[in-house]
Each structure stands twice: as structure tokens, then as C-alpha cells.
Amino acid sequence: MRTIVREVEYRHLEESIINLWRANQPAQFWQIAEEVDQGAWKDAVQKAINLNQKSLNADDIDHVLYNTLGEGRFGKSHWELSLFNRFYWLIKPVIPFWMIQMVRSIVHKVEREMSVAIWPIDHRNTHFQWEIMRQYLLITGREDVTFKNFWPDQNRFSLVLTHDIETPKGLSFVPKVAALEEKFGFRSSFNIVGDQIPKDRQLFKDLSERGFEIGLHGWHHDGSAYQSREKFLKTVKIINEKLIALGAVGFRSPLNLRNPEWMQELEIEYDLSFFDTDPFEPISGGVMSIWPFKIGHFIELPATLVQDNTLVNLLGEKSPRLWLEKVDYIEKYFGMALVNCHPDYLVVDKVWRIYEQFLSAMSEKQGCWNALPRETARWWRKRTESQSSGISTYSNTRLARLVKDKLVIH
């Protein structure tokens, strides 16, 4: 009986959800240059699944993708706000700021203690991908294999800087944030809430001409759009109109609320609403990925570094230590370091100093590709789809070599 029920649930997921992540097959991720032994590759994927079955809670690749990138391991009600968060966001406008910080600190301390094993790094999907390649080398008896570079010009990892503007005060501080990033040779994106878009858009025009990007951060900065599918569809119509008006191709949901099925209605190239692992968000969890991936028709760029407000005001950090330690991990596995910092919080000296220290440290790193979100999304789409489109870009490849029991990539 249990098997029958499981098969019924599987068929349901096939029809309504799993297809959203099917384009993220391991073969698309690795992009091996040489002709692949398909039988050996299939066996390698299955062996990697079997070895990681307990941590991934899946026995086939469709369910691996669903449970990781699709956060399916949290259940069907994962995208719904808890009663506590619904109440909190309802009364937040009338709560003093000091009380908000106190309540969130208490709640997030408990969440952090419960998530020690998977935060700030959740290595499960990363190790799974590396295990597939290790198994392929073992099965085929090969010493090494070449694959397409993860990032342009043989860069080791990517750095994506993003900002959500939540208030008029934050908007007025944007020029100073942009100037700081220019000082270190970086560019970023600024996401504006739809109902706060100023009539005078000279600032946005100026930022675009200087190489920055403008995106949209929802229609209202609250969770109202996700109260029901009907409400979401009404809001999406307005959002899509604002995207066109701004010339924007990217989006991040307010509060990082998300529902991958509903979000297919967004007319965007990329989204920024998901994260690899974060117990501090209104909908906690994570996609376990330090790389971009596809959700239906758009590219997802998950946040892989904790937000500035969480880092400084909730965790009490006084330096960019946690950011830089995570960057070291991301660099090791050719990942994407994506952070969201708010001009609304950067206006505070202690947050500003930490961000400035972070940018200074990143400017000294070799092999770092700083790109706008739209550039990153377009690169990743081209990289993972180029096989089927006949594009060959294997001029720069890296060597994956099996040394004893470990996979080493040079």
C-alpha cells in the first residue's frame, strides 16, 4: 500500500511541480567536453544518489532536484507563511524598531541553534554533484575529464552584488552606495519597490549609464501578494507592467517570499528570491545550491551570503568574517557569491564599515568575476543550454582528476 501511495504522489509531482527543475540535470551542470558514455554517466548519477540518499531523501534524480532546488523536503505547505510571521508582518508597522530587533533576535537565535548543521554552509548538493563526477571517473577508468568553465575567462567564482531599496530614506542613500562600489571597481543591481518608484527617474538613468542595473522588488513591501493565488495573479499583472516601464528583467520578492509555480507568471529573465540556506528568513529553508539554476522559464540566482541586516543586527557580527569564510567555500567549488545589502541599513555606520571591508577584501581576490545579475543569468543560460544549441565554447576548460578517493579540480 505504501508503494502505491508513493507512486501516486510521484505522478502528481511529475505533472505539477517536478518539470520546473528538470532542466538542471547533472549533465547540464557539468557540460563535459568529450563524448560522454551515457550508460556510465547514468550509473554514476545513480551511485551518487545511493551514497547520498539519507541526506537528499530521494532515490532518483527527479526527486533529488525537487527536494534540493525545489525545497520539496519541507513539504507542500512550505511556501505558506507561519501564523507567527503572518501576525508579525501585520503588526510590524506599529512596533517600535528596538522591539522589532529584540523579538527577531530571540526568534533567530532559536532558529540558528536548530540549523547548526546546515548554516551558513549546506554542503549536501555540492558534495552530490562532485560525487557524480568522481563515480564517472571510477566507472569509466579515466584519470581525468574536461568540462566547460563555470565562469567566463577562466574565473574561479562569480560575485554578484544586489541591493533592495525599501524606503525613501534608502533611495536617497543609493548614490553613496554606488560610489563606494565604483571605488573598488564593482557594479551592482538596485531593486526598487513598485509603489515607491519616483516620478523623476534621473537617478536610475544615471546608474544605468554607469554600468549598474535596476530591478523590481515587488509591488508593496509586504507579504500581501502571497496571501492567495488570486491575489498573486492580480499583483503580477501590475509587476509585469512596472518591469516594462523600468526596462528591468530581474525581480526579488519582498521578504524573500516565494512560490515557484505562481512565479512562472512573472515576465522576467531571472529571479533573486531564493537562497542556498538561511534559517532567518520568514520562509526559512534553502535550495542547497551555490550556483544559478533554472526554475521553469527563468534563471534563479540564489543568495549565498547572509543579508546585511541579519549579519550585523541579528547575529551581532562586527566584521565581514562570515561573508569571507563563505566566499572561500564558494571559490573552492566554482560557485556564485551573491549578497543582498540594503541602502536602508547601509546608512548605519557599523553596517557601512563592514560592507566597505568586504568590498576591499573582494577587490584583492584573484579569479573573481563581478557581474550584474542579468549578465550572470544570461551567462548561465548560455553555458547550460549551449550543447543543444550547437554552440561550442570549450576553449577554456578545467581538469577534473581523481586522486585516490577525492575529486580534484584544477
Protein Blocks (a to p, Z undefined) as FASTA:
>chain_A
ZZmmmmmmmmmmmmmmmmmmmmmgfklmnopabdcdfklmmmmmmmmmmmmmmmnopabf
klmmmmmmnommnojklmpccfklmmmmmmmmmgcfklmmmmmmmmmmmmmmmmmmmccb
dfklmmmmmmmmmmmmmmnopabdcdddfbghhiabdcddddddfbfklmmmmmmmmmmm
mmnopacdddddfklccfblmlmmmmmmnopacddebjbdcfklmmpmklmmmmmmmmmm
mmmmnopabdcdehhiacfklmmmpccfbdckbcfbdckbmbgcdehiabdcdehjbccd
ddfbdcfklmmmmnopabfklmmmmmmmmmmnopacdddddfklmmpmklmmmmmmmmmm
mmmpghiacddfklmmmmmmmmmmmmmnopacfkbccddddehjaccdZZ
